[in-house]
Amino acid sequence: MPNRKNKADVSASETIAALEAELHDFLRQKAACAERVKQLLFEEDPAQGKIFAKEIFTLQQEKLRLEVEAQVRRNKINRIREVGLS
């Protein structure tokens, strides 16, 4: 029986590691979106007709989606740490 528990622990550790990698990827993408929004806001010049409202809005939606995906991964990691894989 102890061998079975050890395999479950390894599986949980591997799952957590994969989820953490996904989490970091989502956070990296979110930071890139935020940086791009800042860049577009800086480059906007309504007097010259340079308006990026649609792109900014789309990036902000993507940023929110990525935050939700990151939170889902955090929740899964916490659940596995608390109750294990089921």
Backbone as a chain_set.jsonl record, in Angstrom:
{"seq": "MPNRKNKADVSASETIAALEAELHDFLRQKAACAERVKQLLFEEDPAQGKIFAKEIFTLQQEKLRLEVEAQVRRNKINRIREVGLS", "coords": {"N": [[0.794, -1.204, 0.0], [1.955, 1.355, 0.736], [3.522, 1.924, -1.495], [1.664, 2.536, -3.454], [0.608, 4.944, -2.496], [2.874, 6.549, -2.718], [3.162, 6.69, -5.508], [0.882, 8.128, -6.1], [1.526, 10.538, -4.873], [3.706, 11.325, -6.441], [2.439, 11.597, -8.877], [0.672, 13.675, -8.249], [2.534, 15.659, -7.685], [3.717, 15.957, -10.189], [1.524, 16.829, -11.652], [0.962, 19.242, -10.357], [3.321, 20.611, -10.976], [3.051, 20.849, -13.762], [0.731, 22.411, -13.89], [1.656, 24.706, -12.613], [3.539, 25.558, -14.47], [1.848, 26.198, -16.609], [0.42, 28.245, -15.349], [2.449, 30.202, -14.973], [2.995, 30.756, -17.633], [0.552, 31.882, -18.487], [0.56, 34.167, -16.859], [2.787, 35.475, -17.858], [1.938, 36.013, -20.477], [-0.197, 37.705, -19.852], [1.155, 39.892, -18.732], [2.512, 40.747, -21.005], [0.371, 41.579, -22.574], [-0.543, 43.716, -21.013], [1.657, 45.415, -21.197], [1.612, 45.963, -23.93], [-0.812, 47.348, -24.126], [-0.162, 49.654, -22.67], [1.779, 50.674, -24.386], [0.253, 51.192, -26.711], [-1.529, 53.11, -25.699], [0.267, 55.164, -25.166], [1.114, 55.754, -27.757], [-1.169, 56.682, -28.941], [-2.832, 59.328, -30.606], [-5.207, 61.383, -30.865], [-5.575, 63.802, -32.242], [-4.135, 63.484, -34.551], [-5.458, 61.422, -35.648], [-4.73, 58.93, -34.796], [-5.887, 56.381, -33.268], [-6.432, 53.784, -31.068], [-8.524, 52.316, -29.981], [-10.089, 49.961, -30.375], [-8.141, 47.915, -30.508], [-6.972, 48.22, -27.984], [-9.133, 47.665, -26.321], [-9.628, 44.983, -27.033], [-7.212, 43.819, -26.209], [-7.403, 44.305, -23.459], [-9.579, 42.699, -22.822], [-8.44, 40.208, -23.389], [-6.426, 40.205, -21.474], [-7.971, 40.05, -19.137], [-9.131, 37.515, -19.561], [-6.857, 35.912, -19.463], [-6.12, 36.323, -16.806], [-8.249, 35.066, -15.517], [-7.831, 32.423, -16.393], [-5.355, 31.977, -15.163], [-6.132, 32.147, -12.476], [-7.823, 29.931, -12.315], [-5.921, 27.886, -12.609], [-4.433, 28.342, -10.265], [-6.385, 27.709, -8.36], [-6.79, 24.975, -8.932], [-4.263, 23.945, -8.29], [-4.169, 24.533, -5.536], [-6.328, 22.964, -4.66], [-5.41, 20.375, -5.248], [-3.211, 20.285, -3.532], [-4.512, 20.396, -1.088], [-6.444, 18.255, -1.012], [-5.511, 16.294, -2.664], [-5.188, 14.306, -5.703], [-8.155, 13.291, -7.318]], "CA": [[0.0, 0.0, 0.0], [2.76, 2.575, 0.73], [3.981, 2.173, -2.854], [0.561, 3.191, -4.156], [0.565, 6.322, -1.999], [4.024, 7.229, -3.29], [2.84, 6.959, -6.909], [-0.106, 9.212, -6.107], [2.252, 11.758, -4.535], [4.49, 11.7, -7.622], [1.482, 12.069, -9.874], [0.195, 14.984, -7.796], [3.65, 16.594, -7.863], [3.855, 16.204, -11.628], [0.362, 17.632, -12.054], [1.174, 20.594, -9.827], [4.389, 21.233, -11.759], [2.487, 21.208, -15.068], [-0.183, 23.532, -13.67], [2.459, 25.894, -12.317], [4.118, 26.007, -15.737], [0.754, 26.872, -17.32], [0.152, 29.486, -14.618], [3.488, 31.178, -15.294], [2.815, 31.147, -19.031], [-0.578, 32.811, -18.535], [0.967, 35.434, -16.254], [3.707, 36.114, -18.812], [1.104, 36.551, -21.555], [-0.961, 38.83, -19.294], [2.085, 41.021, -18.623], [2.765, 41.22, -22.372], [-0.83, 42.333, -22.97], [-0.541, 44.981, -20.272], [2.708, 46.251, -21.785], [1.142, 46.402, -25.256], [-1.838, 48.37, -23.88], [0.564, 50.881, -22.315], [2.42, 51.17, -25.6], [-0.776, 51.768, -27.579], [-2.004, 54.349, -25.071], [1.307, 56.171, -25.348], [1.188, 56.102, -29.176], [-2.417, 57.295, -29.394], [-2.847, 60.774, -30.825], [-6.485, 61.654, -31.524], [-5.453, 64.957, -33.141], [-3.612, 62.996, -35.825], [-6.272, 60.296, -36.072], [-4.152, 57.675, -34.323], [-6.713, 55.908, -32.165], [-6.317, 52.331, -30.989], [-9.537, 51.895, -29.009], [-10.484, 48.565, -30.58], [-7.02, 47.061, -30.12], [-6.826, 48.319, -26.533], [-10.26, 46.937, -25.731], [-9.383, 43.558, -27.265], [-6.112, 43.421, -25.321], [-7.9, 44.306, -22.085], [-10.382, 41.481, -22.688], [-7.492, 39.105, -23.353], [-5.781, 40.286, -20.171], [-8.927, 39.512, -18.167], [-9.242, 36.083, -19.815], [-5.638, 35.294, -18.958], [-6.19, 36.357, -15.343], [-9.182, 34.004, -15.115], [-7.127, 31.154, -16.615], [-4.348, 31.869, -14.107], [-6.824, 31.864, -11.219], [-8.274, 28.539, -12.385], [-4.748, 27.051, -12.324], [-4.138, 28.487, -8.832], [-7.397, 26.948, -7.621], [-6.507, 23.548, -9.108], [-3.065, 23.641, -7.502], [-4.558, 24.545, -4.122], [-7.19, 21.811, -4.403], [-4.557, 19.184, -5.218], [-2.41, 20.331, -2.298], [-5.369, 20.159, 0.071], [-7.124, 16.955, -0.985], [-4.872, 15.349, -3.587], [-5.894, 14.013, -6.952], [-9.277, 12.374, -7.116]], "C": [[0.839, 1.272, 0.0], [3.252, 2.932, -0.668], [2.916, 2.904, -3.666], [0.463, 4.659, -3.757], [1.696, 7.137, -2.608], [3.773, 7.595, -4.758], [1.833, 8.1, -7.024], [0.561, 10.543, -5.805], [3.055, 12.26, -5.731], [3.563, 12.253, -8.692], [0.964, 13.459, -9.511], [1.294, 16.032, -7.997], [3.835, 16.951, -9.333], [2.717, 17.085, -12.131], [0.526, 19.078, -11.598], [2.244, 21.314, -10.637], [3.869, 21.677, -13.129], [1.548, 22.409, -14.936], [0.575, 24.817, -13.365], [3.117, 26.446, -13.572], [3.066, 26.746, -16.56], [0.451, 28.222, -16.682], [1.172, 30.558, -14.976], [3.385, 31.644, -16.741], [1.669, 32.149, -19.17], [-0.192, 34.17, -17.95], [1.928, 36.202, -17.161], [2.919, 36.749, -19.956], [0.303, 37.765, -21.081], [-0.079, 40.07, -19.188], [2.392, 41.598, -20.002], [1.572, 42.025, -22.892], [-0.847, 43.695, -22.295], [0.498, 45.941, -20.85], [2.272, 46.795, -23.141], [0.065, 47.479, -25.11], [-1.165, 49.697, -23.537], [1.198, 51.513, -23.55], [1.403, 51.836, -26.52], [-1.322, 53.074, -26.998], [-1.002, 55.476, -25.253], [1.34, 56.666, -26.797], [-0.075, 56.775, -29.698], [-2.265, 58.806, -29.526], [-4.12, 61.111, -31.594], [-6.419, 62.82, -32.513], [-4.948, 64.528, -34.519], [-4.38, 61.778, -36.331], [-5.713, 58.942, -35.672], [-4.897, 57.241, -33.06], [-6.705, 54.384, -32.197], [-7.347, 51.731, -30.037], [-9.89, 50.42, -29.151], [-9.373, 47.614, -30.131], [-6.839, 47.045, -28.605], [-7.922, 47.526, -25.839], [-10.051, 45.429, -25.857], [-8.274, 43.038, -26.353], [-6.558, 43.375, -23.859], [-8.778, 43.081, -21.824], [-9.474, 40.258, -22.569], [-6.778, 39.052, -22.0], [-6.689, 39.717, -19.078], [-9.081, 38.001, -18.326], [-8.029, 35.347, -19.239], [-5.612, 35.279, -17.433], [-7.13, 35.269, -14.83], [-8.515, 32.634, -15.275], [-6.079, 30.93, -15.522], [-5.007, 31.513, -12.773], [-7.351, 30.436, -11.193], [-7.115, 27.6, -12.056], [-4.375, 27.13, -10.851], [-5.105, 27.648, -7.999], [-7.149, 25.449, -7.727], [-5.303, 23.12, -8.281], [-3.421, 23.564, -6.021], [-5.412, 23.336, -3.765], [-6.357, 20.531, -4.323], [-3.724, 19.149, -3.946], [-3.245, 20.003, -1.058], [-5.937, 18.752, 0.133], [-6.512, 15.923, -1.901], [-5.665, 15.19, -4.864], [-7.046, 13.063, -6.664], [-9.904, 12.015, -8.423]], "O": [[0.466, 2.219, -0.692], [3.387, 4.112, -0.994], [3.23, 3.784, -4.467], [0.255, 5.52, -4.611], [1.497, 8.295, -2.976], [4.133, 8.688, -5.196], [1.921, 8.932, -7.928], [0.216, 11.563, -6.402], [3.089, 13.459, -6.01], [3.87, 13.257, -9.334], [0.834, 14.321, -10.38], [1.02, 17.153, -8.425], [4.079, 18.108, -9.675], [2.933, 17.982, -12.945], [0.265, 20.016, -12.352], [2.095, 22.495, -10.951], [4.21, 22.762, -13.601], [1.568, 23.314, -15.77], [0.18, 25.895, -13.81], [3.243, 27.661, -13.726], [3.35, 27.794, -17.14], [0.251, 29.217, -17.378], [0.802, 31.699, -15.252], [3.659, 32.807, -17.038], [1.794, 33.146, -19.881], [-0.576, 35.208, -18.488], [1.886, 37.431, -17.222], [3.194, 37.88, -20.356], [0.144, 38.737, -21.82], [-0.514, 41.173, -19.517], [2.518, 42.814, -20.147], [1.75, 43.036, -23.571], [-1.132, 44.708, -22.933], [0.243, 47.139, -20.976], [2.534, 47.955, -23.462], [0.035, 48.427, -25.895], [-1.554, 50.744, -24.055], [1.156, 52.73, -23.732], [1.657, 52.918, -27.05], [-1.55, 54.034, -27.734], [-1.391, 56.624, -25.471], [1.565, 57.851, -27.045], [-0.061, 57.372, -30.775], [-1.659, 59.467, -28.683], [-4.121, 61.125, -32.825], [-7.134, 62.821, -33.514], [-5.293, 65.138, -35.53], [-3.995, 61.17, -37.33], [-6.177, 57.912, -36.162], [-4.585, 57.67, -31.949], [-6.944, 53.775, -33.239], [-7.064, 50.741, -29.362], [-9.98, 49.706, -28.152], [-9.638, 46.622, -29.452], [-6.586, 45.997, -28.011], [-7.662, 46.799, -24.88], [-10.272, 44.686, -24.901], [-8.384, 41.948, -25.792], [-6.133, 42.497, -23.108], [-8.73, 42.496, -20.742], [-9.715, 39.378, -21.744], [-6.556, 37.972, -21.452], [-6.228, 38.989, -18.198], [-9.154, 37.28, -17.33], [-8.164, 34.297, -18.61], [-5.131, 34.317, -16.834], [-6.841, 34.623, -13.823], [-8.624, 31.783, -14.391], [-5.936, 29.817, -15.016], [-4.497, 30.675, -12.03], [-7.326, 29.794, -10.143], [-7.29, 26.632, -11.315], [-4.037, 26.115, -10.242], [-4.702, 26.966, -7.056], [-7.279, 24.726, -6.739], [-5.317, 22.064, -7.648], [-3.015, 22.628, -5.332], [-5.246, 22.748, -2.696], [-6.57, 19.702, -3.438], [-3.553, 18.088, -3.346], [-2.747, 19.408, -0.103], [-5.924, 18.118, 1.188], [-6.956, 14.774, -1.912], [-6.68, 15.853, -5.075], [-6.917, 12.14, -5.859], [-10.868, 11.25, -8.455]]}, "num_chains": 1, "name": "protein.A"}
